[in-house]
């Protein structure tokens, strides 16, 4: 059973498991299905906050539960309460649980000198933030603690996902370059010398990790990212190549001069790169697609989704998280002043 089956990760995971021979029940709040799924996938409406409804879908038992939308201690308790009826689980966590040697993490990144300085790459043994209810990161840490503590009753693979990308993303970072190319922007500005690295994670690669963990149950934590972590300048160049665009790029030393200039969804002052060695060792993981190979499908999907519509309407979550992505007036004013 896949919880959150119609989201970006859920779509790819249902498809991967079904094609690997699993009988898949795809649950979501809307009860919908992806047009690409095999016909024998069973789609069921489910509000995962309803304990009795979740128990009813699981029924007398299932070999595997894959949970895309689990957050916090309450969801850990919900799953472990059904341990006797679940063979094993794979649950999505986040790289945001990591903290550095000074206790800094994603929750402190907006503070002065608050951005974490992680090792490159970050192994799964890196310390994590304290569990709690204060933030997304602390809730994911609570989820992990609860599930790992019950590993003898419910073997669970926790996957710490990076910056998820690909088709059906509610937070498509690639739009930063795609929309600029569609709008004919001749110049773009990248802070930190264009060298920012924020490890991407293709949805199909995460689905492959889930498929492998499903046939090798265990209580473990693994990073879930693409093996390559391109710089933001390399990402822009790869998207340009797909779209046949040739814009000029202005590289800035240091941080963005304003939220509207030089700041991209990957713009971080220090690298966030994840170590995928453990996944290869424990599961035999090999990526099914590279970042560059995945881009044509992503770009086509983004262009079709925009199709003359306002980007904020099409991607409200992206607009909420990054409201200043396309302030061209501020960008042009800065370019005039800098020249």
C-alpha positions as CSV (number, residue, x, y, z in Angstrom):
1,X,0.0,0.0,0.0
2,X,1.3,3.4,-1.0
3,X,0.1,6.4,1.1
4,X,0.2,9.7,-0.8
5,X,0.1,7.9,-4.1
6,X,-0.9,10.8,-6.4
7,X,1.9,13.1,-5.3
8,X,5.2,13.4,-7.2
9,X,7.0,10.6,-5.4
10,X,3.9,8.5,-5.1
11,X,3.2,8.4,-8.8
12,X,6.7,7.2,-9.6
13,X,6.7,4.7,-6.7
14,X,3.4,3.0,-7.6
15,X,4.5,2.6,-11.1
16,X,7.9,1.1,-10.1
17,X,6.4,-1.3,-7.6
18,X,3.6,-2.4,-9.9
19,X,6.0,-3.1,-12.8
20,X,8.2,-5.1,-10.4
21,X,5.3,-7.5,-9.7
22,X,3.7,-6.0,-6.6
23,X,-0.1,-5.9,-6.2
24,X,-0.4,-2.2,-5.3
25,X,-3.1,-0.3,-3.5
26,X,-2.6,3.4,-4.3
27,X,-4.2,5.6,-1.6
28,X,-4.7,9.4,-1.6
29,X,-7.2,11.9,-0.3
30,X,-8.7,12.2,-3.7
31,X,-8.6,8.5,-4.6
32,X,-7.2,9.3,-8.1
33,X,-4.8,7.4,-10.3
34,X,-2.1,8.3,-12.7
35,X,-2.7,7.6,-16.4
36,X,0.6,5.8,-16.7
37,X,0.0,3.2,-14.0
38,X,-0.7,-0.4,-15.0
39,X,-4.4,-1.2,-15.0
40,X,-4.3,-3.6,-12.1
41,X,-3.3,-0.9,-9.6
42,X,-6.1,-0.4,-7.1
43,X,-6.9,3.3,-6.3
44,X,-8.5,4.0,-2.9
45,X,-9.6,7.3,-1.2
46,X,-7.9,7.6,2.2
47,X,-7.4,10.4,4.7
48,X,-4.3,9.1,6.5
49,X,-5.2,11.1,9.6
50,X,-8.2,8.7,10.1
51,X,-6.7,5.8,12.0
52,X,-9.7,3.5,11.5
53,X,-9.7,4.2,7.8
54,X,-6.0,3.4,7.4
55,X,-6.5,0.2,9.4
56,X,-9.4,-0.8,7.2
57,X,-7.4,-0.4,4.0
58,X,-4.6,-2.5,5.4
59,X,-7.2,-5.1,6.4
60,X,-5.8,-8.4,7.6
61,X,-2.4,-7.4,6.5
62,X,-0.1,-6.3,3.7
63,X,3.6,-7.0,3.0
64,X,4.6,-3.4,2.5
65,X,3.5,0.1,3.4
66,X,5.2,3.0,1.6
67,X,4.4,6.3,3.3
68,X,5.1,9.5,1.4
69,X,3.4,12.0,3.7
70,X,4.3,10.9,7.2
71,X,5.3,13.7,9.6
72,X,5.9,13.7,13.4
73,X,5.6,11.4,16.3
74,X,1.8,10.9,15.7
75,X,2.4,9.2,12.3
76,X,5.1,7.0,13.7
77,X,2.7,5.9,16.4
78,X,0.0,5.3,13.8
79,X,2.2,3.0,11.7
80,X,3.7,1.1,14.7
81,X,0.3,0.5,16.1
82,X,-0.4,-1.6,13.0
83,X,3.0,-3.4,13.1
84,X,1.4,-6.8,13.5
85,X,-0.3,-6.4,10.1
86,X,2.5,-4.8,8.2
87,X,5.4,-6.8,6.9
88,X,7.8,-3.8,6.5
89,X,7.6,-0.1,5.7
90,X,9.5,2.5,3.6
91,X,8.9,6.0,4.8
92,X,10.1,9.3,3.3
93,X,12.1,11.6,5.6
94,X,14.3,14.6,4.7
95,X,17.9,15.8,4.6
96,X,16.7,18.7,6.7
97,X,17.1,16.6,9.8
98,X,20.9,17.0,9.7
99,X,22.7,19.5,11.8
100,X,26.4,20.5,11.7
101,X,29.0,20.5,14.4
102,X,27.8,23.8,15.8
103,X,24.1,22.7,16.0
104,X,23.1,24.6,12.9
105,X,20.6,23.2,10.4
106,X,17.9,24.2,7.9
107,X,16.0,25.8,10.7
108,X,18.8,28.3,11.5
109,X,19.8,29.1,7.9
110,X,18.2,32.6,7.9
111,X,20.0,33.6,11.1
112,X,23.4,35.5,10.9
113,X,26.0,32.9,10.3
114,X,23.2,30.3,10.7
115,X,23.8,28.2,7.5
116,X,25.1,24.8,8.4
117,X,28.5,23.7,7.4
118,X,28.1,20.0,6.5
119,X,30.9,17.6,5.5
120,X,31.0,16.9,1.8
121,X,29.4,14.5,1.3
122,X,27.0,14.1,4.3
123,X,26.9,10.5,5.6
124,X,23.9,9.1,7.4
125,X,25.9,9.1,10.6
126,X,25.9,12.9,10.7
127,X,24.1,14.2,13.8
128,X,20.4,15.2,13.5
129,X,18.3,17.9,15.1
130,X,16.4,17.2,18.3
131,X,12.9,15.7,17.8
132,X,10.0,18.0,18.5
133,X,7.0,19.7,17.0
134,X,8.6,23.1,16.3
135,X,9.3,22.7,12.6
136,X,9.3,20.4,9.6
137,X,12.8,19.3,10.4
138,X,12.1,18.5,14.1
139,X,8.9,16.7,13.2
140,X,10.8,14.5,10.7
141,X,13.3,13.8,13.4
142,X,10.5,12.7,15.7
143,X,9.1,10.5,12.9
144,X,12.5,8.8,12.5
145,X,13.0,8.2,16.2
146,X,9.6,6.6,16.7
147,X,10.0,4.3,13.7
148,X,13.6,3.3,14.4
149,X,12.7,2.5,18.1
150,X,10.1,0.0,16.8
151,X,12.4,-1.6,14.3
152,X,12.1,-5.0,15.9
153,X,8.3,-5.0,15.4
154,X,8.1,-3.0,12.1
155,X,11.3,-3.0,9.9
156,X,11.3,0.4,8.3
157,X,13.6,2.0,5.8
158,X,13.7,5.8,6.2
159,X,14.8,7.7,3.1
160,X,16.3,11.2,3.7
161,X,15.3,12.8,0.4
162,X,17.1,15.8,-1.1
163,X,15.7,18.5,-3.4
164,X,13.1,16.3,-5.3
165,X,12.8,17.1,-9.0
166,X,11.0,15.8,-12.1
167,X,7.5,15.8,-13.5
168,X,4.5,16.5,-11.2
169,X,6.6,18.5,-8.8
170,X,4.7,21.1,-6.6
171,X,8.0,22.8,-6.1
172,X,9.7,22.7,-9.5
173,X,13.0,24.6,-8.9
174,X,13.9,24.2,-12.6
175,X,11.2,26.8,-13.4
176,X,13.7,29.5,-12.4
177,X,15.6,28.8,-15.6
178,X,12.8,27.5,-17.8
179,X,10.5,30.5,-17.4
180,X,13.4,32.9,-17.9
181,X,14.2,31.2,-21.2
182,X,10.5,31.2,-22.2
183,X,10.3,34.9,-21.4
184,X,13.4,35.7,-23.5
185,X,15.5,37.0,-20.7
186,X,18.9,37.6,-22.2
187,X,20.8,37.9,-18.9
188,X,20.5,36.2,-15.5
189,X,22.3,36.7,-12.2
190,X,23.7,34.0,-10.0
191,X,25.0,34.6,-6.5
192,X,27.8,32.7,-4.8
193,X,29.6,32.6,-8.2
194,X,27.1,30.1,-9.5
195,X,28.8,27.4,-7.4
196,X,25.9,26.6,-5.0
197,X,25.3,22.9,-4.7
198,X,22.0,21.6,-3.2
199,X,21.8,17.9,-3.9
200,X,18.8,17.1,-6.3
201,X,16.9,13.9,-6.0
202,X,14.9,12.6,-9.0
203,X,11.5,11.1,-8.2
204,X,12.3,8.0,-10.3
205,X,15.6,7.5,-8.5
206,X,13.8,7.6,-5.1
207,X,11.2,5.2,-6.5
208,X,14.1,2.8,-7.4
209,X,15.4,3.1,-3.8
210,X,11.9,2.2,-2.5
211,X,11.7,-0.7,-4.9
212,X,15.0,-2.1,-3.7
213,X,14.2,-1.5,0.0
214,X,10.9,-3.3,-0.5
215,X,12.6,-6.6,-1.4
216,X,15.3,-6.1,1.3
217,X,13.3,-5.1,4.4
218,X,15.3,-3.8,7.4
219,X,15.4,-1.1,10.0
220,X,17.7,1.6,8.5
221,X,18.2,5.2,7.5
222,X,19.5,6.0,4.0
223,X,20.2,9.2,2.0
224,X,18.0,9.5,-1.1
225,X,19.5,11.8,-3.7
226,X,21.0,11.7,-7.2
227,X,24.6,10.7,-7.1
228,X,25.5,13.9,-9.0
229,X,25.2,17.3,-7.3
230,X,25.6,19.8,-10.0
231,X,26.2,23.5,-9.3
232,X,23.5,26.0,-10.0
233,X,25.4,27.3,-13.0
234,X,25.7,23.7,-14.3
235,X,21.9,23.2,-13.8
236,X,21.2,26.4,-15.8
237,X,23.5,25.4,-18.6
238,X,21.9,22.0,-18.8
239,X,18.4,23.5,-19.0
240,X,19.7,26.0,-21.7
241,X,21.0,23.0,-23.7
242,X,17.5,21.3,-23.6
243,X,15.7,24.5,-24.6
244,X,18.3,25.8,-27.1
245,X,18.8,29.0,-25.2
246,X,22.0,31.1,-24.9
247,X,21.6,33.7,-22.2
248,X,24.4,35.6,-20.6
249,X,25.2,34.8,-17.0
250,X,26.5,37.3,-14.5
251,X,28.2,35.6,-11.6
252,X,28.4,37.4,-8.2
253,X,30.9,36.8,-5.5
254,X,29.0,36.3,-2.2
255,X,25.3,36.3,-1.4
256,X,22.4,37.8,-3.4
257,X,22.3,41.6,-3.2
258,X,18.5,41.3,-2.6
259,X,15.9,38.5,-2.5
260,X,15.0,39.4,-6.1
261,X,18.5,39.4,-7.6
262,X,20.7,36.4,-7.9
263,X,18.8,34.1,-5.6
264,X,17.7,30.8,-7.0
265,X,16.0,27.8,-5.3
266,X,19.4,26.2,-5.1
267,X,21.4,29.3,-3.9
268,X,23.1,28.2,-0.7
269,X,26.3,29.7,0.7
270,X,27.8,26.3,1.5
271,X,27.3,22.9,-0.2
272,X,24.6,20.4,0.7
273,X,25.8,17.2,-0.9
274,X,24.7,13.7,0.3
275,X,26.7,10.5,0.5
276,X,25.0,7.7,-1.4
277,X,27.5,5.0,-0.6
278,X,25.3,3.3,2.0
279,X,22.4,2.9,-0.4
280,X,24.7,1.3,-3.0
281,X,26.2,-1.0,-0.4
282,X,23.0,-2.1,1.4
283,X,20.5,-2.1,-1.4
284,X,22.7,-2.4,-4.6
285,X,21.3,1.0,-5.6
286,X,22.2,2.5,-9.0
287,X,20.4,5.6,-10.3
288,X,17.9,4.9,-13.1
289,X,18.3,8.4,-14.6
290,X,20.9,11.2,-14.3
291,X,20.0,14.8,-13.7
292,X,20.8,15.8,-17.3
293,X,18.9,12.8,-18.7
294,X,15.8,13.7,-16.7
295,X,15.6,17.3,-17.9
296,X,13.9,17.0,-21.3
297,X,10.8,15.4,-19.7
298,X,10.8,18.0,-16.8
299,X,11.2,20.9,-19.2
300,X,8.4,19.6,-21.5
301,X,6.1,19.2,-18.5
302,X,6.8,22.6,-17.1
303,X,6.3,24.3,-20.5
304,X,2.9,22.5,-20.9
305,X,1.9,23.4,-17.4
306,X,2.6,27.1,-17.9
307,X,1.0,27.4,-21.4
308,X,0.2,31.1,-21.0
309,X,-1.0,30.7,-17.4
310,X,0.4,32.7,-14.4
311,X,3.2,30.7,-12.7
312,X,1.8,31.5,-9.3
313,X,-1.6,29.9,-10.2
314,X,0.1,26.8,-11.6
315,X,2.6,26.4,-8.8
316,X,1.2,28.0,-5.6
317,X,3.6,26.2,-3.3
318,X,6.6,27.4,-5.3
319,X,5.3,31.0,-5.2
320,X,4.8,30.7,-1.5
321,X,8.3,29.5,-0.8
322,X,10.0,31.6,-3.4
323,X,7.9,34.7,-4.0
324,X,10.6,36.8,-5.6
325,X,11.8,34.3,-8.3
326,X,10.7,36.5,-11.3
327,X,11.0,40.1,-10.2
328,X,12.5,41.2,-13.5
329,X,12.1,44.9,-12.8
330,X,14.4,44.6,-9.7
331,X,16.8,42.5,-11.7
332,X,17.0,45.0,-14.5
333,X,17.4,47.9,-12.1
334,X,20.3,46.1,-10.4
335,X,22.0,45.3,-13.8
336,X,21.7,48.9,-14.9
337,X,23.2,50.1,-11.6
338,X,26.0,47.6,-11.6
339,X,27.1,48.5,-15.2
